[in-house]
């Protein structure tokens, strides 16, 4: 007869393997828009502030679109399957995760690097120390 601690250990090992396999599926590599066709990737870029943003919270609360420029200066429309992030226009850098289909990047995740409120103070401290 198999002892109870061995059964519990086997179940814990199986659960650990299951969690590891499921978490490894979401690993996306970094790319630019030209490399993103058909693959789930992360694209780093900046908001094209001269292009329109579209967000209709009443009719499509989980769809926000904007134009982004990647590190190769290629611009693409990005459709984010989430509400518009707060202070989006202030972002210095954007990382979107998703796939490029028919010249539109469909993102389900977004990370934004916003300007630091301490940036001016850092510059002042550095200039005073010289």
ABEGO torsion letter per residue (X at the ends): XBBAAAAAAAAAAAAAAAAAAAAAAABBBBBBAAAABGBBBBBBBBBBAABBBBBBAAABAABBBBBBBBAAGBBBBBBBBBBBBBGAAABABBBBBEBBBGGBBBBABBBBBBBBAAAAAAAAAAAAAX
